[in-house]
Amino acid sequence: MTQSILVAGGAGYIGSHVCKALVAAGYTPVVFDNFSTGHRPFVKFGPVVEACVSDVTAVKKAVTEHKIQAVIDLAGSIEVAESVRDPLKYYDNNTAKKIPFLRALTESGVKAFVFSSTAAVYGEPNAIPIPESHSTNPTNPYGWSKLMFERLLHSTAAATGLRFMALRYFNAAGASLDGEIGEAHDPETHLIPRACLASLGHIPPLEIFGDDYPTPDGTAIRDYIHVMDLAQAHVLAVTKLLNGEPSGTYNLGNGIGTSIGDIIAAFARLGFPVPHSFKGRRAGDPSRLVADSSAAREALGWSPRHADVDTIISSAYRWHEKNQPKNKVSA
Ligand SMILES: NC(=O)c1ccc[n+]([C@@H]2O[C@H](COP(=O)([O-])OP(=O)(O)OC[C@H]3O[C@@H](n4cnc5c(N)ncnc54)[C@H](O)[C@@H]3O)[C@@H](O)[C@H]2O)c1
């Protein structure tokens, strides 16, 4: 019999790719999602429970009925700018609602937990690439809400014997290479899907925030990681925990800094020119975020297989070309 993994947020962009990778590795993913931003057509890899993570009764029932061995938690609210406008939404959904979730899981005997954290916990970095030992000082409520949950995990693990892996993602991008699932947020705020949509004429020209950063072309530099590589890291993390490995916190990025200018140039090179204009910098956007993921490579045995930006962009573009504007996306 296969082992069942509860995937909170499994109807979302990254969560659905995690479910697909879990099936490929021989696990049964059980999606646990309230569909606040998730997509029903993305739930195609196993059973689904429709509920909020704070619903203790539903969590305990799901663990018992599906004989859950481990949990991967990707449920959350993800928009940085919204978190500045409405911080309590973020502290509520990303931190407070996770307290009854963790309590229900530990009381049900769950011992292994993988958490979607973020590079936003670091704030403005003082070293590039950024190791996990870098200080944490988020510049927005989204980053704080995630960092606070990491702290909750540490304390809960010390008290209960839960083991966890907190995975700090850099910029997730791309779509499954077979075109089955892709990135769909509403509103879409991420660069690569917005560039696809602008190139396809589904939204107005792309606005690029800042062309005067201290970078070679003046645009901000980020570390883009293919969502399938990210998903594979979750499979490795959950397998390690099920095999009794200790807790850990790991960056997930390729260690390659790519500027927004590089991304626009790559779209054009691939035949998908992106109409765009430049705006002023956004407050709190660091000039460079690049991961040192050597710890994840060593501890998880992880190595990204789709790191080149052309694969990331072309998989995203193909998915958007086929699926948008069927999926509603606000400009
Ligand atoms: N996309 C990125 O580049 C990125 C980077 C760093 C971290 N992350 C983290 O990865 C996770 C997944 O991101 P995504 O891009 O797939 O977002 P997404 O919005 O596509 O997926 C989030 C999923 O969580 C569900 N959800 C939200 N609140 C819930 C609740 N209270 N109870 C049950 N389900 C709930 C939503 O319905 C959705 O299916 C998030 O936690 C996000 O903070 C994403």
The ligand as a Gaussian input file, in Angstrom:
#p B3LYP/6-31G(d) Opt

LIG

0 1
 N        4.793000      31.234000      -5.839000
 C        6.012000      31.530000      -5.336000
 O        6.934000      31.985000      -6.034000
 C        6.272000      31.303000      -3.861000
 C        7.494000      31.720000      -3.316000
 C        7.751000      31.494000      -1.968000
 C        6.804000      30.842000      -1.187000
 N        5.622000      30.461000      -1.730000
 C        4.631000      29.792000      -0.866000
 O        4.194000      28.606000      -1.514000
 C        2.841000      28.326000      -1.147000
 C        2.047000      28.037000      -2.405000
 O        2.103000      29.162000      -3.272000
 P        1.293000      29.175000      -4.651000
 O        1.992000      30.114000      -5.546000
 O        1.056000      27.775000      -5.079000
 O       -0.086000      29.839000      -4.178000
 P       -1.596000      29.457000      -4.571000
 O       -2.441000      30.628000      -4.144000
 O       -1.694000      28.995000      -5.971000
 O       -1.896000      28.212000      -3.610000
 C       -2.266000      28.345000      -2.253000
 C       -3.339000      27.282000      -1.984000
 O       -3.639000      27.311000      -0.584000
 C       -5.070000      27.265000      -0.442000
 N       -5.380000      27.903000       0.851000
 C       -5.115000      29.189000       1.216000
 N       -5.511000      29.383000       2.491000
 C       -6.013000      28.203000       2.945000
 C       -6.587000      27.783000       4.182000
 N       -6.707000      28.629000       5.223000
 N       -7.006000      26.496000       4.300000
 C       -6.889000      25.622000       3.250000
 N       -6.352000      25.975000       2.046000
 C       -5.930000      27.258000       1.905000
 C       -5.593000      28.011000      -1.647000
 O       -6.949000      27.736000      -1.952000
 C       -4.629000      27.542000      -2.747000
 O       -5.069000      26.336000      -3.340000
 C        2.356000      29.522000      -0.355000
 O        2.347000      29.193000       1.012000
 C        3.376000      30.596000      -0.670000
 O        3.512000      31.508000       0.403000
 C        5.315000      30.681000      -3.050000

